[in-house]
């Protein structure tokens, strides 16, 4: 059974990889489909993993902290869950005048499956909202 702890551990590895400059190929290892896209629901954008790599390459000092996450079991074989929750995200634009730090609460909605040989994988990755916090730098996706 996939637990909230499993999801948080997997999510932490994902966010650490992205924040440390993981290539698109390295990011693809987190997905069942290596050609996966990230769907940004609030503005209708879909982001390839290549574009995701380029997007995050412009920032430094990225931090992610989990808020509440809820799981809904979807399937037993293959094992799948829907994980919905929030993440506090912060990232800095180097060399830009203030405000140069993005500060946001981000809505995450993931379908995760357990792969037989490699643990959890994203089946579907939806980003449902970015609520910018006071004094945040603007964010344009």
CORLINGI-V863420 format. One record per backbone hydrogen bond with DSSP energy under -1.0 kcal/mol. NH is the residue of the N-H (numbers start at 0). CO is the residue of the C=O. E is the energy in kcal/mol with one decimal. If there is no record, write none. Layout:
nh & co & e
NH & CO & E
NH & CO & E
This chain:
nh & co & e
6 & 2 & -2.1
7 & 3 & -2.8
8 & 4 & -2.5
9 & 5 & -2.6
10 & 6 & -3.2
11 & 7 & -2.5
12 & 8 & -2.0
13 & 9 & -2.4
14 & 10 & -3.0
15 & 11 & -2.5
16 & 12 & -2.2
17 & 13 & -2.6
18 & 14 & -2.7
19 & 15 & -1.5
20 & 17 & -1.6
21 & 16 & -2.5
26 & 22 & -2.7
27 & 23 & -2.3
29 & 26 & -2.1
30 & 27 & -1.8
31 & 121 & -2.5
35 & 32 & -1.8
37 & 46 & -2.8
38 & 124 & -2.6
39 & 44 & -3.2
40 & 126 & -1.9
43 & 39 & -1.5
46 & 37 & -2.8
51 & 47 & -2.4
52 & 48 & -2.2
53 & 49 & -1.9
54 & 50 & -2.7
55 & 51 & -2.3
56 & 52 & -1.3
58 & 55 & -1.4
59 & 91 & -2.4
62 & 89 & -2.6
64 & 87 & -2.3
66 & 85 & -3.2
69 & 83 & -3.1
71 & 81 & -2.2
73 & 79 & -2.7
74 & 79 & -1.7
79 & 74 & -2.2
80 & 111 & -2.3
81 & 71 & -2.5
82 & 109 & -3.2
83 & 69 & -2.5
84 & 107 & -2.5
85 & 67 & -1.6
86 & 105 & -2.0
87 & 64 & -3.3
88 & 103 & -3.1
89 & 62 & -2.2
90 & 101 & -1.7
91 & 59 & -2.8
92 & 99 & -3.3
95 & 92 & -1.2
101 & 90 & -3.4
103 & 88 & -2.7
104 & 130 & -2.2
105 & 86 & -3.1
106 & 128 & -2.6
107 & 84 & -3.0
108 & 125 & -2.6
109 & 82 & -3.1
110 & 123 & -2.5
111 & 80 & -2.7
112 & 120 & -2.4
113 & 78 & -2.2
114 & 118 & -3.3
118 & 114 & -1.2
120 & 112 & -2.1
121 & 29 & -3.2
122 & 110 & -3.5
123 & 110 & -1.6
125 & 108 & -2.3
126 & 38 & -3.5
127 & 106 & -1.7
130 & 104 & -3.1
132 & 102 & -3.2
135 & 132 & -1.7
136 & 100 & -2.3
